[in-house]
Amino acid sequence: MTAILAFFGAFNPPTLAHLELARFAMEQTGREKVLFVPSKSAYIREEQGKDYAYSDQQRLAMLRAAAEKRPWMAVTDWEMRQPRQPRTYDTLCHLRDMGYAPSLLLGSDKLPELETVWTNVDRICKEFGMVCLARGGDPCGQMLRQDAYLRSLSPYIQLLETPPDFRALSSTAVRRAVAQYRSLEREIKAMVPEEVFGLL
């Protein structure tokens, strides 16, 4: 079986931080690949309450384009093709059935949600294990020691300190920058001839 990290998320859009941190985690843990598992757009908008979600097709195309020059990176649209957003445990089981030996890759911002929001956490930990990237200076070790529930899971969670270069980079910041760019582009187009705009 191919040992992989399964990286779930919106990737709305995928950023250099997603890619570099995934590669970093793969190298630190000795896995062979990182499999990106984008969630459904409807789930991003309706369940996560994000202000904007690129379509499934757009996000999938972005991830596949990024994977073309990164042999360590793979992408699956399995969750997108399901009638409803699958639970993480179900997807990990599907990946295992497909011949992978997956472990869940997640950011430390998800740790406080494990007890109250997630389902099948014990099974995920015991059957697959987790690799957790500390984000934004989160004191992950302290979180695991001080919270009784997280402490019970700690034997199954490998903590990695996030390299500082990518801590502040987020999909939200990218979406804001794109919106500003589009607004400025419209303003400039209204001020110059079309032929001139193409030469700016």
trRosetta pair geometry for C-beta under 8 A, 3 or more apart (Angstrom, degrees):
i j d omega theta_ij theta_ji phi_ij phi_ji
1 96 7.9 -2 -146 -146 144 63
1 99 5.7 -166 -123 177 76 59
1 100 6.1 97 -176 -172 99 13
1 101 4.1 103 120 -36 126 98
2 32 5.3 -99 -168 63 87 141
2 33 6.4 10 159 20 122 116
2 99 6.6 53 13 128 92 88
2 100 5.4 -44 68 -118 89 66
2 101 6.6 -173 82 20 35 80
3 30 7.5 0 110 116 143 78
3 31 4.9 -134 125 -135 93 71
3 32 5.3 111 63 1 75 96
3 100 7.9 122 -106 -171 15 71
3 101 4.7 -31 -98 72 61 112
3 103 7.9 15 -171 -5 83 101
4 31 5.6 97 -130 -179 22 124
4 32 6.3 -58 -78 59 66 83
4 33 4.7 -26 -114 72 100 85
4 34 6.6 146 -169 -107 88 23
4 35 5.0 39 162 -10 143 106
4 74 7.6 -51 -134 39 142 124
4 95 7.6 -107 66 171 129 132
4 100 5.1 -39 23 -161 123 117
4 101 6.9 138 19 68 69 56
4 102 5.2 -28 74 -103 93 70
4 103 7.5 -173 94 26 48 68
5 22 6.9 -175 89 -159 131 82
5 25 5.8 81 -97 117 175 118
5 26 5.7 -126 10 -86 126 78
5 29 6.8 99 -64 62 119 144
5 31 5.1 160 -26 49 86 172
5 33 7.6 -148 31 103 68 48
5 34 4.8 -21 66 -115 100 78
5 35 7.2 -179 85 25 48 69
5 102 7.2 93 -143 -155 15 74
5 103 5.7 -38 -112 70 63 86
5 104 7.7 48 -163 168 71 8
5 105 4.1 52 173 -42 114 123
5 131 6.0 -54 -124 38 119 139
6 34 8.0 164 -89 -163 17 60
6 35 5.2 -23 -110 69 64 104
6 37 5.7 20 -177 -15 92 130
6 91 7.3 162 174 121 146 108
6 92 6.2 -167 41 -101 164 82
6 95 6.0 -138 -87 -21 137 174
6 100 7.7 101 -65 134 107 147
6 102 4.2 28 -28 -165 116 128
6 103 7.0 179 16 76 83 31
6 104 5.7 -39 66 -105 98 50
6 105 6.4 178 71 14 40 86
6 128 7.9 -34 23 -179 124 140
7 18 7.6 124 157 -171 141 92
7 22 5.3 -33 -69 -114 160 119
7 34 5.4 25 -13 178 124 106
7 35 6.8 170 22 80 77 46
7 36 5.2 -32 74 -105 107 57
7 37 6.5 163 78 18 47 80
7 105 4.5 -28 -89 69 75 123
8 37 4.6 -32 -99 75 67 112
8 39 6.8 59 -178 -50 90 98
8 79 7.9 84 -133 -33 99 160
8 88 6.0 -85 -35 -115 168 103
8 91 7.3 113 -92 81 123 153
8 104 7.3 -22 2 -148 111 93
8 105 7.9 161 12 66 66 72
8 106 7.3 -11 47 -89 94 89
9 18 7.3 -147 74 -126 154 122
9 36 7.7 -58 42 -158 95 85
9 37 7.5 106 18 73 56 68
9 38 6.9 -40 79 -113 58 54
9 39 6.8 -109 130 -4 15 101
10 38 7.0 40 -170 -151 21 81
10 39 5.8 -45 -91 44 53 106
10 44 4.8 97 -124 -111 116 123
10 48 7.0 -106 -68 55 130 168
10 50 6.8 100 -132 -45 162 159
10 53 7.0 -106 -163 -126 117 100
10 59 7.6 -102 163 -131 59 154
10 171 6.7 -150 89 70 111 171
11 14 4.2 -1 -164 -71 102 81
11 18 6.2 85 -114 -135 88 167
11 36 6.5 53 -61 -177 152 124
11 38 5.0 -78 37 -103 121 103
11 59 5.4 121 96 -168 98 114
11 62 7.2 -179 147 88 110 121
11 63 5.9 32 149 -70 156 115
11 171 7.1 178 -156 -89 22 141
12 44 6.0 130 -66 -154 154 154
12 50 6.6 36 104 170 160 165
12 52 7.7 168 163 102 118 71
12 53 5.6 -59 -139 -133 138 67
12 54 5.6 -179 -143 19 75 93
12 59 6.3 -38 -93 -99 62 130
12 171 5.0 81 73 170 63 147
12 175 7.3 4 132 -60 83 126
13 54 5.9 49 -79 -9 83 149
13 58 7.8 -81 -103 137 102 103
13 59 6.6 -161 -124 -113 66 78
13 62 5.4 -108 -159 -179 108 171
13 171 6.0 170 45 -138 40 98
13 174 5.8 -97 46 115 94 145
13 175 7.5 148 2 -67 81 80
14 18 4.9 -104 -158 61 79 150
14 19 6.8 74 164 -45 111 94
14 36 7.5 -3 -102 -151 134 154
14 59 7.3 119 -24 -158 90 80
14 62 5.4 171 23 128 106 116
14 63 5.5 120 -32 -85 148 75
14 66 5.9 -90 102 -17 147 158
14 171 7.6 -24 -87 -95 14 108
15 18 5.0 115 53 0 68 95
15 19 7.3 -139 100 3 44 86
15 169 5.4 179 153 148 143 110
15 170 6.9 -161 -15 -168 163 11
15 171 5.8 -139 -30 -74 115 64
15 174 5.8 -156 -90 -39 108 140
16 19 5.7 -60 -150 43 37 108
16 20 5.7 24 160 -12 74 113
16 166 6.8 -137 108 -115 86 116
16 169 6.4 -44 63 155 89 162
17 20 6.2 -58 -131 45 26 100
17 21 5.7 19 170 -12 64 116
17 166 3.8 149 -119 -175 89 115
17 167 8.0 169 -132 -45 130 12
17 169 3.9 172 -40 86 128 116
17 170 7.1 -31 43 -76 152 37
18 21 6.5 -68 -144 42 15 103
18 22 6.2 16 159 -20 58 114
18 36 7.8 57 161 -115 121 124
18 171 7.9 42 -43 -58 122 100
19 22 5.9 -60 -149 35 25 111
19 23 6.4 21 156 -15 63 107
19 66 6.1 -128 -88 178 132 133
19 70 7.0 -128 -158 -84 116 167
19 73 7.2 -27 -137 -88 90 147
20 23 5.7 -53 -147 38 33 110
20 24 6.1 38 152 -23 65 106
20 163 7.6 -78 137 53 115 128
20 165 7.6 -55 121 89 155 118
20 166 5.6 178 75 -56 125 152
21 24 5.3 -49 -143 36 34 117
21 25 6.3 36 156 -20 65 104
21 133 5.7 53 -179 -141 121 165
21 162 6.3 -15 -123 -134 117 98
21 163 7.6 -155 -98 32 76 92
21 166 5.8 -140 -51 94 103 150
22 25 5.8 -54 -149 36 29 110
22 26 6.4 32 152 -21 63 106
22 34 4.3 126 171 166 112 171
22 36 7.4 -28 -120 -76 163 93
22 73 7.1 73 111 -105 136 100
22 105 6.7 88 -123 136 77 162
23 26 5.6 -54 -149 35 32 114
23 27 6.3 28 156 -16 66 107
23 34 7.0 -105 -74 -2 44 139
23 70 7.5 -103 -80 -159 120 125
23 72 6.2 91 -117 90 88 144
23 73 7.7 -52 -74 -62 90 100
24 27 6.0 -60 -150 38 27 107
24 28 6.2 23 156 -17 65 112
24 133 8.0 87 87 -114 116 125
24 160 7.4 152 127 156 102 142
24 162 7.9 99 96 -137 152 56
24 163 6.2 -140 -118 -7 159 116
25 28 5.8 -58 -142 40 29 110
25 29 6.0 5 166 -1 66 116
25 31 7.8 6 124 26 78 125
25 34 7.2 87 74 -92 105 127
25 105 5.6 103 128 -133 160 127
25 131 5.5 121 -170 134 119 137
25 133 6.1 -80 -77 -68 122 112
25 160 5.8 179 -110 41 81 166
26 29 6.5 -74 -143 48 21 94
26 31 4.8 -92 -145 65 73 101
26 32 7.8 -76 -167 72 111 13
26 33 7.0 -51 -133 174 137 10
26 34 5.0 -102 -63 -47 125 101
26 72 6.0 139 114 171 164 129
27 30 7.8 34 -175 -67 26 35
28 160 5.5 105 102 -120 160 132
29 103 7.4 -119 161 63 153 146
29 131 5.6 -58 -67 -106 153 146
29 158 6.5 115 -106 102 114 155
29 160 7.7 -81 -48 -62 99 134
31 34 7.1 91 101 -68 133 65
31 103 7.3 -128 -84 33 134 111
32 72 7.7 -158 153 -140 46 79
33 72 5.6 -178 -122 -173 60 57
33 73 7.0 157 -163 -93 88 15
33 74 5.4 28 169 -1 136 111
34 72 6.4 43 14 140 85 91
34 73 5.7 -20 65 -112 92 64
34 74 7.2 177 87 31 44 72
34 105 6.9 -14 -139 0 105 158
35 74 4.7 -25 -108 77 73 103
35 75 7.3 160 -162 -91 62 19
35 76 6.0 19 179 -7 109 110
35 95 6.9 154 84 -132 160 136
35 100 7.0 -29 -20 -128 152 159
35 102 7.0 -65 38 -110 129 116
36 63 5.3 -148 99 -158 148 134
36 67 7.6 -134 19 -68 126 120
36 73 6.7 16 -16 -169 110 96
36 74 7.1 -174 18 90 74 46
36 75 4.8 -21 63 -107 103 73
36 76 7.4 174 80 22 54 66
37 76 5.7 -8 -104 60 73 102
37 78 7.2 -37 -138 49 96 98
37 79 5.8 83 176 -7 94 128
37 91 6.1 101 -166 163 151 147
38 56 7.4 148 116 -142 125 70
38 59 5.1 159 -158 128 156 125
38 60 6.3 -140 45 -78 148 68
38 63 6.3 -144 -38 -26 127 153
38 75 7.5 10 -7 -159 103 101
38 77 7.3 -14 53 -112 102 60
38 79 6.9 -159 87 62 48 118
38 80 6.4 18 90 -50 95 115
39 43 5.0 -88 156 76 116 135
39 44 6.1 138 94 -54 111 89
39 79 5.8 -59 -116 126 47 143
39 80 7.7 137 172 -71 19 73
39 85 6.0 26 -163 -137 101 115
40 43 4.4 93 67 2 90 105
40 44 7.2 -155 97 -8 49 84
40 56 6.3 -23 -139 -86 58 117
40 79 6.4 -127 -37 137 82 92
40 80 5.5 144 -91 -117 72 57
40 82 7.6 -104 -54 61 127 85
40 85 5.0 -127 25 -85 118 90
41 44 5.5 -53 -151 33 37 114
41 45 6.3 25 157 -10 70 107
41 53 4.4 149 -153 128 84 131
41 54 7.2 -118 -107 90 116 41
41 55 5.6 -41 -63 -139 157 37
41 56 5.1 -111 -18 -47 107 75
41 59 7.5 168 -73 4 94 130
42 45 6.1 -61 -147 43 30 104
42 46 5.5 -3 170 8 70 120
42 85 7.4 -146 81 -45 93 107
43 46 6.5 -64 -120 52 21 90
43 47 4.8 -23 -163 27 64 123
43 48 6.7 56 142 -8 69 99
43 85 4.0 79 -80 -72 139 147
44 47 7.5 -5 -51 51 9 84
44 48 5.2 -36 -150 42 41 126
44 50 4.9 -29 163 26 87 132
44 53 4.1 125 93 -104 130 137
45 48 7.4 35 -6 54 9 83
45 49 7.5 40 179 -109 33 17
45 50 6.0 -78 -94 57 43 84
45 53 4.9 -104 -52 1 92 130
46 49 7.7 -7 166 -69 12 50
47 85 7.0 -88 3 28 153 158
50 53 5.6 96 85 -62 127 91
51 175 7.8 149 73 132 107 149
52 175 5.9 161 66 -162 124 139
54 58 4.1 -110 168 92 109 130
54 59 4.9 135 92 -53 115 88
54 62 7.5 37 118 -8 160 137
55 58 4.5 97 53 5 80 102
55 59 7.0 -158 87 -2 41 85
56 59 6.3 -63 -148 41 27 103
56 60 6.0 25 158 -18 65 114
56 77 7.5 89 173 -149 109 108
56 80 4.6 129 -155 -149 128 127
57 60 5.8 -58 -143 40 26 112
57 61 6.2 29 157 -21 63 108
58 61 5.8 -57 -149 36 27 110
58 62 6.4 28 154 -20 64 106
59 62 5.6 -50 -148 34 34 114
59 63 6.4 31 155 -16 66 105
60 63 5.9 -56 -148 39 30 108
60 64 6.2 27 156 -16 65 109
60 75 6.9 137 -152 155 70 135
60 77 5.4 22 -121 -93 134 115
60 80 6.7 -56 -66 -11 126 170
61 64 5.8 -57 -142 40 28 109
61 65 6.2 32 156 -22 64 106
62 65 5.8 -55 -149 34 27 111
62 66 6.5 26 153 -17 63 106
63 66 5.6 -55 -150 37 33 111
63 67 6.3 31 153 -21 66 108
63 75 4.5 130 130 -111 119 142
64 67 5.5 -54 -145 36 34 113
64 68 7.0 56 152 -44 62 88
64 75 5.4 -111 -78 46 67 152
65 68 5.9 -32 -161 -3 35 117
66 69 7.8 -81 -178 42 36 84
66 70 6.4 -7 149 13 71 129
66 73 6.8 -63 119 121 91 159
67 70 5.5 -88 -139 59 39 97
67 73 4.3 -136 -119 106 82 108
67 74 6.4 89 -146 -107 140 22
67 75 5.4 -126 -32 -17 152 108
70 73 4.0 31 108 13 117 120
76 79 7.6 89 110 2 96 80
76 95 7.7 -152 -1 -95 168 100
77 80 4.5 -53 -173 45 81 121
77 81 5.7 82 127 -28 90 101
78 81 6.0 -65 -151 35 29 108
78 82 7.1 36 153 -33 63 101
78 86 7.9 -26 126 15 94 145
78 91 6.6 139 98 -136 124 96
78 94 6.2 170 164 124 154 148
79 82 5.9 -48 -157 15 38 115
79 85 6.7 27 -179 -145 105 62
79 86 5.4 -120 -123 30 85 105
79 91 5.9 -15 -73 -100 104 134
82 85 7.1 120 83 -107 118 16
82 86 5.2 63 51 -39 172 100
86 90 4.5 -119 -178 81 112 125
86 91 5.1 128 104 -53 132 92
86 94 7.8 -3 166 -8 167 137
87 90 4.7 92 61 4 82 104
87 91 7.3 -157 92 -5 43 86
87 119 5.5 -52 -145 64 138 115
87 120 6.4 95 147 21 135 127
88 91 5.8 -60 -152 38 34 109
88 92 6.3 33 153 -19 68 106
88 104 6.7 47 171 -115 127 134
88 118 7.0 -27 25 -147 130 107
88 120 7.5 -162 70 71 84 112
88 124 6.4 17 110 -99 113 139
89 92 5.7 -55 -149 36 31 111
89 93 6.4 33 153 -19 65 104
89 119 6.8 -91 3 101 125 83
89 120 3.7 -28 -41 100 156 149
89 123 5.7 49 -134 90 134 118
89 124 5.3 -109 -92 -68 88 92
90 93 5.7 -53 -151 35 32 112
90 94 6.5 35 149 -21 64 103
91 94 5.4 -50 -150 34 36 115
91 95 6.4 38 151 -20 66 102
92 95 5.6 -51 -148 35 34 112
92 96 6.5 38 151 -20 64 102
92 102 5.4 -142 -144 84 83 131
92 104 6.6 -53 -86 -66 133 98
92 124 6.5 117 19 -124 162 85
92 127 7.5 126 126 100 130 115
92 128 5.2 -55 -177 -68 142 158
93 96 5.6 -51 -150 34 34 114
93 97 6.5 36 150 -20 65 104
94 97 5.6 -55 -151 36 33 113
94 98 6.5 31 149 -20 65 107
95 98 5.5 -56 -150 36 35 113
95 100 4.4 -44 162 57 92 130
95 102 4.6 35 108 -22 139 141
96 100 6.2 -90 -89 71 34 73
96 101 7.1 55 -117 -105 79 39
96 102 6.5 -107 -62 20 75 97
96 128 7.8 -118 -60 -90 121 104
102 128 5.7 -13 97 -148 77 119
103 128 5.3 159 -115 161 48 83
103 129 4.4 -33 -130 82 110 96
103 130 6.6 176 175 -96 92 18
103 131 5.6 76 125 -15 122 100
104 124 5.9 9 -15 178 145 117
104 128 5.8 76 -18 117 88 128
104 129 7.2 -172 27 98 77 46
104 130 4.8 -28 71 -111 100 74
104 131 7.1 -177 90 26 49 68
105 130 7.8 150 -88 -163 22 63
105 131 5.0 -20 -106 69 69 104
105 133 7.2 33 -176 -17 89 106
106 110 4.6 -67 167 47 127 147
106 111 8.0 149 114 -54 121 64
106 130 6.3 -31 23 -162 108 110
106 131 7.5 144 24 78 60 55
106 132 5.8 -22 74 -110 81 70
106 133 7.4 -157 102 23 34 81
107 110 5.7 109 69 -3 67 98
107 132 7.2 74 -172 -161 12 70
107 133 5.3 -42 -112 68 59 95
107 135 4.6 24 -171 -33 111 134
108 111 5.4 -17 -165 -10 59 119
108 132 5.6 85 -81 169 70 107
108 133 6.5 -113 -23 92 83 47
108 134 4.8 32 -31 -122 144 44
108 135 4.9 -163 40 18 95 82
108 138 4.0 -175 113 77 144 154
108 140 4.9 -105 -120 -85 132 111
108 143 7.4 138 -168 28 109 156
109 112 7.7 -48 -179 24 41 97
109 135 5.4 -36 -28 55 95 140
109 136 7.8 53 -63 24 104 119
109 138 7.1 -149 -63 -62 58 150
110 113 5.3 -67 -163 42 57 115
110 114 6.8 78 144 -54 80 84
110 118 7.9 64 177 -50 102 129
110 132 7.8 -140 60 -128 101 101
111 114 6.0 -32 -159 -11 37 115
111 132 6.6 50 -68 -144 108 144
111 138 7.8 148 23 163 132 146
111 140 6.9 161 -42 -131 160 87
111 143 5.7 70 125 137 150 147
111 144 7.7 -87 -157 -68 140 76
111 150 6.2 40 -178 -114 105 134
112 115 7.9 -57 -180 25 41 95
112 143 7.6 -93 -64 -157 80 131
113 116 6.4 -92 -155 59 47 83
113 117 4.0 -30 -174 33 97 128
113 118 6.0 96 129 -23 88 95
114 117 7.4 -28 -63 49 10 83
114 118 5.1 -27 -140 30 45 132
114 121 5.0 99 -178 -124 94 147
114 149 7.3 178 93 130 105 120
114 150 7.0 107 56 -92 135 84
114 153 7.1 -59 139 -5 154 169
115 118 7.7 44 -1 43 12 92
115 121 7.3 -69 -86 17 38 164
115 149 4.5 37 -86 136 130 166
115 150 7.6 -85 -41 -50 112 74
118 121 5.0 88 106 -67 122 104
118 124 7.9 -55 161 8 133 148
120 123 4.5 -46 -174 44 90 117
120 124 5.7 101 122 -29 87 92
121 124 5.5 -52 -147 34 33 113
121 125 6.3 32 156 -18 66 106
121 153 6.9 -52 149 -99 111 140
122 125 5.9 -57 -150 37 29 110
122 126 6.1 12 161 -7 66 114
122 153 7.6 -125 -101 -97 58 97
123 126 6.1 -60 -136 46 28 101
123 127 5.5 5 172 0 68 119
124 127 6.7 -68 -131 48 16 94
124 128 5.5 -46 -170 43 57 115
124 130 6.9 50 133 -60 105 102
125 128 7.4 -63 -98 57 6 71
125 129 6.5 45 -160 -105 46 33
125 130 6.1 -41 -106 -11 72 105
125 153 5.1 -121 -105 -148 158 96
125 156 3.6 97 -177 103 96 156
125 157 7.0 -46 -128 -51 107 79
126 156 6.3 -79 -71 -96 42 150
129 156 5.2 -143 -119 -174 65 82
129 157 7.5 172 -168 -84 71 33
129 158 7.1 33 170 -7 114 100
130 153 7.7 17 25 162 132 117
130 156 6.2 68 18 129 87 86
130 157 4.7 -16 73 -111 108 75
130 158 7.1 -172 96 26 55 68
131 157 7.7 155 -95 -161 20 58
131 158 4.9 -20 -112 67 70 103
131 160 6.4 21 178 -8 94 118
132 140 6.2 162 119 -150 127 146
132 157 5.4 12 -7 -174 121 107
132 158 7.0 168 21 80 73 47
132 159 5.3 -28 71 -107 101 61
132 160 6.9 172 84 24 47 75
133 160 5.3 -30 -104 73 62 102
133 162 5.0 74 174 -75 98 98
134 137 7.4 17 152 -136 108 7
134 138 5.0 -153 -160 62 81 92
134 139 8.0 38 -145 -95 126 10
134 140 4.6 -116 -95 -17 102 125
134 159 6.5 44 -44 -172 101 99
134 160 6.9 -150 4 89 82 48
134 161 5.2 -20 39 -121 126 48
134 162 5.2 -135 75 -4 67 91
135 138 5.5 37 59 -4 58 120
135 162 5.8 60 -93 -17 46 155
135 167 6.6 148 -162 -142 60 79
136 162 8.0 17 -14 53 36 145
136 167 5.4 137 -83 -177 49 106
136 168 7.7 95 -99 -81 87 55
137 167 7.3 53 -25 -159 73 148
138 143 7.0 -9 165 -24 101 137
139 142 3.9 1 138 31 117 123
139 143 6.1 142 96 -26 72 85
140 143 5.4 -52 -146 33 35 115
140 144 6.4 31 158 -17 67 104
140 159 5.0 163 112 -135 138 130
141 144 5.9 -56 -151 36 30 108
141 145 6.4 24 153 -16 65 109
141 159 6.4 -162 -67 71 76 175
142 145 5.7 -59 -145 39 31 108
142 146 5.9 14 164 -10 69 116
143 146 6.4 -66 -137 42 22 99
143 147 6.0 -4 175 3 64 118
143 150 6.0 -39 139 113 83 167
144 147 6.9 -64 -127 46 19 92
144 150 4.8 -122 -121 136 53 111
144 151 5.9 119 167 -87 64 55
144 153 7.7 -110 -137 73 98 84
144 154 4.5 102 -178 -95 124 116
144 157 6.9 -156 -107 74 136 138
144 159 7.5 -113 -19 -56 144 133
145 151 6.3 65 -133 -95 23 106
145 154 7.9 55 -69 -81 50 156
146 151 7.8 -179 49 -52 18 113
147 150 4.0 54 83 22 115 110
147 151 6.2 178 85 -19 55 85
148 151 5.5 -54 -144 34 28 116
148 152 6.7 32 155 -23 62 101
149 152 5.9 -54 -159 28 32 111
149 153 7.0 18 149 -9 63 107
150 153 5.6 -62 -153 42 39 107
150 154 6.5 65 147 -56 68 88
150 157 7.9 -29 -170 10 83 157
151 154 5.5 -24 -151 -12 36 122
153 156 5.6 -71 -177 48 69 104
153 157 5.7 55 131 -23 94 117
154 157 5.6 -68 -134 41 39 106
162 166 6.8 -108 173 72 110 93
162 167 5.8 122 113 -87 129 87
163 166 6.3 56 80 20 89 95
163 167 8.0 -143 97 -41 45 87
164 167 5.7 -37 -151 -10 47 120
166 169 5.0 -59 -158 32 68 119
168 173 7.7 58 147 -38 76 161
169 173 6.6 -113 -151 54 46 139
170 173 4.8 102 59 4 80 99
170 174 7.2 -140 101 -3 48 86
171 174 5.4 -54 -152 36 38 114
171 175 6.3 40 152 -21 70 102
172 175 5.8 -53 -149 34 31 110
172 176 6.5 32 153 -18 64 105
173 176 5.7 -53 -149 36 32 112
173 177 6.4 32 153 -19 65 107
174 177 5.7 -57 -148 37 31 110
174 178 6.3 32 154 -20 66 106
175 178 5.7 -53 -146 36 31 111
175 179 6.4 33 154 -20 64 105
176 179 5.8 -56 -150 35 31 111
176 180 6.4 29 153 -17 65 106
177 180 5.7 -54 -149 37 32 111
177 181 6.2 36 152 -22 66 105
178 181 5.6 -52 -146 35 32 114
178 182 6.4 31 155 -19 65 105
179 182 5.9 -54 -148 36 30 110
179 183 6.4 31 153 -19 63 107
180 183 5.7 -56 -149 37 32 112
180 184 6.3 27 155 -14 67 107
181 184 5.9 -59 -147 41 29 107
181 185 6.1 35 153 -26 66 107
182 185 5.5 -49 -143 32 31 116
182 186 6.6 34 156 -19 62 101
183 186 6.0 -54 -156 32 30 110
183 187 6.6 29 149 -17 63 106
184 187 5.5 -55 -149 37 37 113
184 188 6.2 34 155 -18 70 105
185 188 5.9 -55 -146 37 29 108
185 189 6.3 31 155 -20 64 108
186 189 5.7 -56 -147 36 29 112
186 190 6.5 30 154 -21 63 106
187 190 5.8 -59 -156 33 30 111
187 191 6.8 18 152 -15 63 112
188 191 5.8 -68 -154 38 35 108
188 192 6.3 -15 168 16 74 109
188 197 6.4 126 128 -123 102 103
188 200 7.1 -123 169 66 138 175
189 192 7.1 -77 -131 52 25 78
189 194 7.4 28 -152 -100 89 66
189 197 5.5 29 -106 -106 69 154
192 196 4.3 -107 165 88 116 125
192 197 5.2 148 89 -62 114 78
192 200 7.2 113 72 -52 165 130
193 196 4.6 90 61 6 82 105
193 197 7.1 -142 96 -12 42 85
194 197 5.6 -50 -149 27 34 115
194 198 6.9 33 156 -18 63 102
195 198 6.3 -56 -161 31 31 111
195 199 7.2 15 149 -8 61 110
196 199 5.8 -70 -158 41 39 106
196 200 6.7 56 147 -45 71 95
197 200 5.7 -38 -154 3 37 119
